[in-house]
Amino acid sequence: MKTLTVALPGREYDILIERGLLAQTGQRVRAVLPKAAKLAVVTDSNVEPLYGKHVLDSLTAAGFEAELFPIPAGEESKNPSQLARLWEGFMNFGLTRTDGVVALGGGVVGDLAGFAAATVLRGVALVQIPTTLLAQVDSSVGGKVAVDLKAGKNLAGAFYQPKLVLMDPDVLNTLNLPRFMDGMAEVIKYGCIWDAEFFDFLTARLSRESLMADIEHILYTSCDIKCKVVIEDELDTGLRMILNFGHTLGHAYELTGHYVEWSHGEAVAAGMCAAAKLGVSLGTTPPELPGRLEDALASLGLPTLIHCTAEEYAAAIGLDKKGAGSDITLILLDQMGHAVPHKMPKARLMRLLNSFNQVP
């Protein structure tokens, strides 16, 4: 088993990575929640028939009273109404301050269940069991939990660390190919912002089969990079901003597709390509880097260009959490494997987007 410890003072927790780990859910959760009696297991309509009963049985065998709280699959479920439904459901279940919430699913489930756990009864224990590659390498680690508002994505949320993260690579076998590759966008991101050798390692393994052959190493390396960043900057005021490489523009693409046409990973892939081109135009990014990045992402079947209107860009940039007044901090690459923050006026960013035809 591969183990990573997120060493945050007073909020330390482990990330466990092992094939077949899902069968050990009960004993692993009992080890970190010895006093809990009840566990609310939040999942979605895709994951419930695959793993819901399996996890529930494991938790019951470990002495927990556990109940499933399924939500409809999809980003549209990550909203305040579903959050309120979970709060009420938890109270009807009889959840107390010594009990906990288990998030069993992808990023939507993890974000929604995490925010519910952070706020119900002013906070109960949270365990993350991510079932998508995207959630395993990104949203389940680091403590960001949120819901979407009509104004934009992830605009109501909190920082709330889990007590444990369980990653079973075998669950990735039930993902279809587009959703698997969706997660690879965030994996590629880690190579771009932190580890050029990891980027090269990934670009030598661009088929699902070759990636799955080394999946435990890929999960460990991705999570290790994120852990290092989160430990340095838990509340996203400095270094942690580099994790948003490609996200400022990616959020605009998600908005363009009404959070349906483009998945998060697809939007981030195109956002990274746009950010790389912006970096070249600003004299920060080496001219050959955008081509290397585009080749890797295209080989994974991910988009490298998504058109967006000026109004959609302006809306996403205006709501970006890295913005401050009339300025925004864009994350750029000064070389493969190293990201730098670049502060600029939002108006200048819009002019640059127009200049290389990112705005039709």
C-alpha positions in Angstrom: 0.0 0.0 0.0 1.2 3.5 -0.8 0.5 6.0 2.0 0.8 9.8 2.0 0.3 11.9 5.1 -1.1 15.4 4.8 0.8 16.9 7.7 -1.4 19.9 8.6 -1.0 20.9 12.2 -4.0 19.5 14.1 -5.7 18.3 10.9 -3.3 15.5 9.8 -4.7 12.7 7.7 -3.6 9.9 5.5 -4.2 9.2 1.8 -4.2 5.4 1.2 -3.7 4.0 -2.3 -4.0 0.3 -3.0 -5.9 -2.0 -5.5 -8.8 -3.7 -3.7 -8.8 -1.1 -0.9 -12.6 -0.6 -1.2 -13.1 -4.0 0.5 -11.3 -2.6 3.6 -13.4 0.5 3.9 -15.0 -0.5 7.2 -11.8 -1.3 9.1 -10.0 1.7 7.7 -12.7 4.1 8.6 -13.1 2.6 12.1 -9.4 3.2 12.7 -9.8 7.0 12.3 -13.4 7.3 13.7 -13.3 5.0 16.8 -16.2 6.7 18.5 -18.6 7.2 15.6 -21.9 5.3 15.6 -23.5 6.5 12.4 -22.1 7.3 8.9 -24.1 9.1 6.2 -22.7 7.8 2.9 -23.3 10.4 0.1 -23.0 8.9 -3.4 -24.6 9.5 -6.8 -26.9 7.6 -9.2 -24.0 6.3 -11.2 -21.9 5.0 -8.3 -24.6 3.7 -6.1 -25.4 0.6 -8.1 -21.6 -0.2 -8.6 -20.2 0.3 -5.1 -23.0 1.5 -2.7 -24.0 -1.8 -1.2 -20.3 -3.0 -1.1 -19.2 0.0 1.0 -22.4 -0.1 3.1 -21.8 -3.8 4.0 -18.2 -3.1 4.9 -19.1 -0.2 7.2 -21.9 -2.3 8.8 -19.4 -5.1 9.4 -17.2 -2.6 11.2 -20.0 -1.7 13.6 -21.3 1.4 12.0 -25.0 2.2 11.3 -24.7 3.5 7.8 -27.2 4.8 5.3 -26.9 5.8 1.6 -27.8 9.3 0.6 -27.8 9.2 -3.3 -28.0 12.3 -5.5 -28.5 12.5 -9.2 -25.2 12.2 -11.1 -23.9 15.4 -12.7 -22.6 18.9 -12.0 -26.2 20.2 -11.8 -26.6 18.4 -8.4 -23.9 20.5 -6.8 -26.2 23.2 -5.7 -27.7 24.7 -2.5 -30.9 22.8 -2.8 -29.2 19.5 -2.8 -27.0 20.7 0.1 -30.1 21.6 2.1 -31.6 18.2 1.3 -28.5 16.5 2.7 -28.7 18.5 5.9 -32.3 17.5 6.5 -31.5 13.9 5.6 -28.6 13.8 8.0 -30.8 15.2 10.8 -33.6 12.7 10.1 -30.9 9.9 10.2 -29.9 11.1 13.7 -26.4 12.2 12.9 -24.5 13.6 15.9 -21.3 15.6 16.3 -19.3 12.3 16.9 -20.6 10.7 13.7 -19.4 11.3 10.2 -20.1 11.7 6.4 -18.5 9.5 3.7 -18.2 10.9 0.2 -18.3 8.0 -2.2 -18.1 9.2 -5.8 -16.5 11.7 -8.1 -15.8 15.4 -7.6 -19.4 16.5 -7.4 -20.1 14.1 -4.6 -16.9 14.9 -2.8 -17.5 18.7 -3.0 -21.1 18.5 -2.0 -20.8 15.9 0.7 -17.7 17.7 2.0 -19.5 21.0 2.3 -22.4 19.3 4.0 -20.0 17.7 6.5 -18.3 21.0 7.1 -21.5 22.8 7.9 -24.0 20.4 9.5 -23.9 20.6 13.3 -21.0 23.0 12.7 -18.9 20.2 11.4 -18.7 16.4 11.5 -16.0 14.0 10.4 -15.5 13.5 6.7 -14.0 10.6 4.8 -13.4 10.8 1.1 -13.6 7.7 -1.2 -13.1 9.1 -4.7 -14.2 6.9 -7.6 -13.0 8.9 -10.6 -9.5 9.7 -11.6 -10.2 13.4 -11.5 -11.4 13.1 -7.9 -8.6 10.9 -6.8 -5.8 13.2 -8.0 -7.6 16.5 -7.4 -10.8 17.3 -5.5 -10.6 14.6 -2.8 -7.3 16.0 -1.5 -6.7 19.4 0.0 -9.9 20.2 1.8 -11.7 22.5 -0.8 -15.4 21.8 -0.6 -18.2 23.8 -2.3 -21.4 24.1 -4.2 -22.1 26.1 -7.4 -24.3 29.2 -7.5 -26.2 30.6 -10.5 -23.4 33.1 -10.8 -20.7 30.5 -11.2 -18.9 27.4 -10.1 -17.7 26.7 -6.5 -18.7 30.2 -5.3 -20.0 29.0 -1.9 -17.7 26.7 0.0 -15.1 26.2 2.7 -11.7 24.6 3.5 -12.5 21.4 5.4 -10.0 18.6 5.6 -11.1 15.0 5.6 -10.1 12.5 8.3 -9.0 9.9 5.7 -8.9 9.5 1.9 -9.2 6.0 0.5 -8.2 5.4 -3.2 -8.8 2.1 -4.9 -7.4 2.2 -8.4 -9.6 -0.7 -9.4 -12.7 1.5 -9.4 -11.3 3.3 -12.4 -12.0 0.2 -14.5 -15.7 1.2 -14.5 -15.1 4.6 -15.9 -15.7 5.1 -19.6 -12.7 6.3 -21.7 -13.7 10.0 -21.9 -14.2 10.2 -18.1 -10.8 8.5 -17.5 -9.0 10.9 -19.8 -10.9 13.7 -18.2 -8.9 13.0 -15.0 -5.7 12.9 -17.0 -6.0 16.6 -17.6 -5.3 17.3 -13.9 -2.5 14.7 -13.9 -0.8 16.4 -16.8 -1.2 19.7 -14.9 1.0 18.4 -12.1 3.8 17.6 -14.5 3.4 21.1 -16.0 3.5 23.1 -12.8 5.9 21.0 -10.6 7.7 18.0 -12.2 9.0 18.0 -15.8 10.2 14.4 -15.4 6.6 13.4 -14.4 5.3 15.1 -17.6 7.8 13.1 -19.7 6.8 9.9 -17.9 3.2 10.6 -18.7 3.8 11.5 -22.4 5.5 8.1 -22.8 2.2 6.4 -21.6 -0.7 8.0 -23.4 -3.0 5.0 -23.7 -5.4 3.9 -21.0 -3.7 0.5 -20.8 -0.2 1.9 -20.2 -1.5 4.5 -17.8 -3.4 1.9 -15.7 -0.3 -0.3 -15.6 1.4 2.5 -13.6 -1.7 3.9 -12.0 -0.6 3.6 -8.4 2.6 5.6 -9.2 0.6 8.1 -11.1 -1.9 8.6 -8.2 0.9 8.8 -5.6 2.9 11.3 -7.5 0.0 13.5 -8.3 -1.3 13.5 -4.7 2.2 14.0 -3.4 2.6 17.2 -5.4 -0.8 18.5 -4.3 0.0 17.6 -0.6 3.2 19.5 -0.7 1.4 22.6 -2.1 -1.5 22.3 0.4 0.8 21.9 3.4 2.6 25.1 2.3 -0.6 27.1 1.6 -3.7 25.5 3.0 -6.0 28.5 2.4 -5.0 29.3 -1.2 -3.4 32.7 -0.6 0.0 32.0 -2.2 1.6 28.9 -3.6 -1.6 26.9 -3.8 -2.8 29.2 -6.6 -0.4 27.3 -9.0 -2.9 24.4 -8.8 -5.2 26.5 -10.8 -3.1 26.5 -13.9 -5.6 26.4 -16.8 -8.6 26.9 -14.5 -9.2 30.6 -15.0 -10.0 30.1 -18.6 -11.2 26.6 -18.1 -14.0 27.9 -15.9 -15.1 30.1 -18.8 -15.3 27.1 -21.1 -17.4 25.2 -18.5 -19.7 28.3 -18.4 -19.8 28.4 -22.2 -21.1 24.8 -22.2 -23.5 25.4 -19.3 -21.5 22.8 -17.3 -22.8 20.1 -19.6 -21.0 20.3 -23.0 -17.5 20.3 -21.5 -16.4 18.3 -18.5 -14.1 19.9 -16.0 -11.0 18.1 -17.3 -11.8 18.9 -20.9 -12.2 22.6 -20.0 -9.0 22.6 -18.0 -7.1 21.0 -20.8 -8.1 23.7 -23.2 -7.5 26.3 -20.5 -3.9 25.1 -20.0 -3.3 25.4 -23.7 -4.7 28.9 -23.7 -2.6 29.8 -20.7 0.5 28.5 -22.3 -0.1 30.6 -25.4 -0.7 33.6 -23.2 2.6 32.9 -21.4 4.4 33.0 -24.7 2.8 36.3 -25.7 3.8 37.8 -22.3 7.4 36.6 -22.7 7.2 34.2 -19.7 6.6 30.8 -21.4 9.1 29.2 -23.8 7.7 29.3 -27.4 8.0 25.5 -27.8 6.1 24.6 -24.7 2.5 25.1 -26.0 3.1 22.6 -28.8 4.4 20.0 -26.4 1.4 20.4 -24.1 -1.1 20.4 -27.0 0.4 17.2 -28.4 0.1 15.4 -25.1 -3.4 16.5 -24.4 -4.6 15.8 -28.0 -3.1 12.3 -27.8 -5.3 11.7 -24.7 -8.4 12.8 -26.7 -8.7 16.1 -24.8 -9.6 19.4 -26.5 -6.8 22.0 -26.9 -9.1 24.8 -28.1 -12.6 25.8 -27.0 -14.1 29.0 -28.4 -15.6 31.4 -25.9 -17.3 34.7 -26.3 -15.9 37.9 -24.8 -18.9 38.1 -22.5 -18.3 34.6 -21.2 -14.6 35.2 -20.6 -15.5 38.4 -18.8 -18.0 36.7 -16.6 -15.6 33.9 -15.6 -12.7 36.3 -15.1 -14.8 38.6 -13.0 -15.8 35.7 -10.7 -12.3 34.1 -10.5 -11.2 33.6 -6.9 -7.7 34.8 -7.8 -9.0 38.2 -8.7 -8.4 41.2 -6.6 -10.3 44.4 -7.6 -9.5 45.2 -11.3 -6.5 42.8 -11.3 -6.2 39.0 -11.7 -3.4 36.6 -11.1 -2.9 34.2 -14.0 -0.9 31.1 -13.5 1.8 30.7 -16.2 4.7 28.3 -16.9 8.2 29.8 -17.2 9.4 26.3 -18.1 8.0 22.8 -18.2 7.7 21.7 -14.5 7.5 25.2 -13.0 4.6 27.6 -12.6 4.6 31.3 -11.7 1.8 33.7 -10.8 1.5 36.7 -13.1 -0.6 39.6 -11.9 -2.2 41.8 -14.5 -5.3 44.0 -15.1 -8.3 42.0 -16.1 -8.8 44.4 -19.0 -5.3 43.5 -20.4 -6.1 39.8 -20.1 -9.2 40.3 -22.2 -7.2 42.2 -24.9 -4.6 39.4 -25.0 -7.3 36.8 -25.4 -8.7 38.7 -28.4 -5.2 39.1 -29.8 -4.6 35.4 -30.5 -8.2 34.6 -31.5 -9.3 32.9 -28.3 -12.5 35.1 -28.5 -14.4 34.6 -31.7 
